[in-house]
């Protein structure tokens, strides 16, 4: 399945893999694709299952699930692509992230004539948790997050191990002063913030991230 071009694609209903396997998905072009239901791209134990997001946004809406299983079921977000939303993505062979992760609780809406859509994220839907079920490598990735009052923030939750490689970036949108958990893992985090994250970008001005606290959670402290 190849999704390309500047247009936007909505899957309001689940997609089903069938039983034979051999399915893969690529997302290119500046538009977004949004999944609303509980979808399975490829069954376990079968060939196929790879997902590549090279451009645009791949969004799994709040409360939705997108799963890909099988021998080649690696979910890859390349430098020009973004993985967004507040849903759960399952990749049996793990995740490779060099692009952008944008957790939030937002869902694109579409008018009845299918020609207009909303793009601005309201403050009430800015904070979300994006769950990645599978071992995940961050290799030059960007975490695009909002930090709100009472230590509330966007978060990427990994059920598996995390590997931090090369230089990754945290990009702030809205922010408040506090201590925030941006990344959690049920397994171990391999690599250190000091070695594998660049300074924060956005607002406030660039500042260094603190070290990891323990093995499974990464914090940053915002400030004026």
Beta strands, then each sheet from edge to edge (+ up, - down):
strand 1: 2-3
strand 2: 9-11
strand 3: 25-27
strand 4: 32-35
strand 5: 38-40
strand 6: 51-53
strand 7: 56-60
strand 8: 65-68
strand 9: 75-77
strand 10: 81-85
strand 11: 88-91
strand 12: 95-97
strand 13: 100-103
strand 14: 129-133
strand 15: 136-139
strand 16: 142-145
strand 17: 155-159
strand 18: 162-165
strand 19: 169-172
strand 20: 178-185
strand 21: 189-190
strand 22: 201-202
strand 23: 217-222
sheet 1: 1+ 3+ 6+ 9+ 12+ 15+ 18+ 21+
sheet 2: 2+ 4+ 7+ 10+ 13+ 16+ 19+ 22+
sheet 3: 5+ 8+ 11+ 14+ 17+ 20+ 23-
end
